[in-house]
């Protein structure tokens, strides 16, 4: 038997222990996406919100979100997380420019930011991404609910969202001219 190790085909992944140690020392980079449906003129007609079981066992609404891996482009990370959360037939229309509509900073403790994540300090680049295909939530998502922009930006839906992401959905809708 050879003692030569095969290189890790996905060196951007961290083990749970490594990730926990890094989360205690460094802010991590994430991408977040608000999936939307648009009409023929490009106006947002529906907003897709995921329903997930959170780390504490509570059920909450959220958006597509995930880490950017070492050596991964923002575009690749965005596409990977959209496919992971919405399924391979969602057909996201990634933005031509990787400029986000907002940069959200998450803190594990109370801070000036409206966003929280008890696990870590994280910085997320947030995008509005139209999807044209059939969405079939995967991984830890229980379902995807399509809402009108008015419903998605309502205070009652914001209360159902984790980490202050209701504010991020409102900012997403404002960035495309659809805030109520």
N, C-alpha and C positions, 0 to 999 in steps of 0.2 A: 504494500500500500504506500502511496506517495504521501509525503508530509507537506507538499506544496498546497497552500490554501488557494481556493478559487476566489478571485475578487468578488466582493459583494456586488451583485448586479444592480442594487438600488442603494448606493451609499448615503443618500440623503435621509434615510430613515434612522430614527433613534430608538433605542430600546426604552422601555418604560422607566427604568431607573436613571438612565442617562437624561431623558427628557425631564424628569422630576428635578434632577440636580441643576440642569440648565435653567429651568423655569425659576429657580430660586436666585439666579445670578444675573440673567440677561433678559431684556425684552425680546420677544419673538415676533417675527413678521408673519402676518396672515393676509389672505385675500378674503373679501366677503362680497357676495353677489346677491342683489335683489332681483330675482327672476320676474320678468314681466311678459305680457302678451301685448302686442300693438296692433292698431288698425292699419289700413292701407296708407295712411298719411304719416305713420310712425308715432302716433299718439298712444300713450299707455292706456290700455283699457282694463287690464287686470294685473294684479300683483300676486305672486305665488309665495305663500308662507308655509314653512315646514312645521310639523308638529313632532316634537321629540320628547323622550324621557331624559331629563337632566341627570347630572351626576348625583344629586340628592334624592333622586327617585320621583321628582315632581315632573309633571307634563307641562311643557311650555312651547310657545311658538317661537320660531327663529328663522333666520335666512341661511343661505348657503355660506359656509365658512370653513376655512382650513389653513394649515400652515403652508408656507412656501419652503420647499426643500432646498438644501444646499445645492447650488448649481442649476436650479430650476428657474426658468424665466417666469415673470408674472403671468404672461399669457398662458403658459403651460400649466401653472398652478391653478389659475382660474378655470381652465377647461377641465382639468382633472377633478376638481372639487364639484363643479357643476355636473359632470358625468356621474361621479360617485353618489351625489345626493339626489339627482333628478333622473338618473338612468341614461343609458346610451342612446336612446331615441329622442332625447329632449331637443337636440339640435340647437345649442346656444349660438347666438350671433355675437361673437366677441367684439368688443369695441376696436375700432381701427387704431386708436391710440391707447397706450396703457396708463393714461392719466385718470386717476380715480375722481369720482364726484366729491369724495371726502376722505380724509385720513382720520380714523378713529383710534384713540388711545385708551386702552383698557388697563385698569389698575386693580390689584387684589384688595385694596383697602379704600375707604372713602377718600376722594380726591376732587380736584376742580373739574375733572372730566365727568360727563354723565354716564360713561360706560364702565362696567365692572366685570371682572373675571376673577373669582376667588383663587384660581390656580396660579395666576401669573400676571406679569406686566407684559402687555402685547400691543403691537401697533398693527392696525388693519387698514389696508387700502380697499375702499369700498366702491363697487361698480353697479350700475344698472345694466342688466343683460337680458335682451329679448330672447325668448325661446320660441321655436316654431313647431316643435315636434310633440310627441306624446311623452308626458312625464310620468315616471313610475319610481317613486321614492325608494331608495335603497339604504343600505347600511343601518344606521340607528334611527332613521326618520320613519315615523309611523304613517304619515300621510302628507300630501301637499294640498293645500286649500287655495283655490283661486278666489280672490276678492276684488271688488271694485277699488279704485284708488281711495274713495271716500271711506269705505269700510276698513281698508288696511291702515289708514292714517288716523283712525278713531282712537280716542283715549281708552276705550274698553279693550281694543286689540293690543294697544301699547302695554297695557297692564299684564297681558298674557305673555309678553315677550321677555326673554331673559337678557340680563346684562345691559339694559337700556336700549336694546336694539329697536324698540318702537320709535325712538328719536332718529335712528339711522334710516328707518323706512320713510319717515316724514322728510328727512333731508334728501333721500333718493327721489321722492316724488316732487319735491321743490326743485330739484336739479333738472327735471324734465318738464317743468311747468304744470304739474298735476296736483299740487298741494291744495287741499280744500281751504 
